Amino acid sequence: MLKIVFFLSPVFFFLSNGISAQVAGENLPYIPAYREQIPYFQELITGGQFAEPSSLIKGEPYYGTRQFESGTLRINGITYPAVPLVYDCFRDQLVTFHPIFNQKILIKPEKIDGFSLSNGDLFRHFSGNESYSRHGNGIYQVVGEGKAIALAKRYKTTKALREMSRFDEEYLEKVDFFILNDGVFTVVKKASDAYLALGLEPKVLKKELKAKGLQFKPNPEGFLSFLVSHPSVD
């Protein structure tokens, strides 16, 4: 049987042996402590109960998996390992699990310093790019970091289905890339956008990129991660 145990002191959340919806009556020794601290905890990070996605849309709105998996959450400079997390990239919402009421609850994006999922992908909350139509709650994946930061905005849209089925629409997975340098977001649609944002000369890097087999189109994450961490970035 999979169990969740939350310690809500400023040390960490502890996840034991995975996750299950059948938890409310299984960890009774920890519930008094949870009830004592829950007013502070909810004020700190919870953004209300998560609304389940429409059953009329084919696919899932989540990044990676719809199942809660053990991740790491950083809030107000404190890191909480082994937190059950799932990221809804359609609505740009980070979701965790309430151990007493068996509910999915939202984490306020503005409280998130960062989080990593079970596959190691790292996300952070950023402000300053609100003019971007997909900015949403400001959650971006960090794909590389040096003197500048390479970001990916993972999101999903929907497309109407023409064929006869029980679904009206389906989810489409998309991504946009950015360089954040000196507080300025630059959208990267081609290699030259990244060079310009970082003040790099393509000819200088050509041999290194070729040796590493890095090109923007087939591997934008690897390409951008290499550029932002290069010592020649101003």
Secondary structure, 3 states (H helix, E strand, C coil): CCCCECCCCCCCCECCCCCCCCCCCCCHHHHHHHHHHHHHHHHHHEEEECCCCCCCEECCCECCCCCCEEEEEEECCEEEEEEEEEEECCCCEEEEEECCCCEEEEECHHHEEEEECCCCCEEEECCCCCCCCCCCCCEEEEEEECCCEEEEEEEEEEEECCCCCCCCEEEEEEEEEEEEECCEEEEECCHHHHHHHHCCCHHHHHHHHHHHCCCCCCCHHHHHHHHHCCCCCC
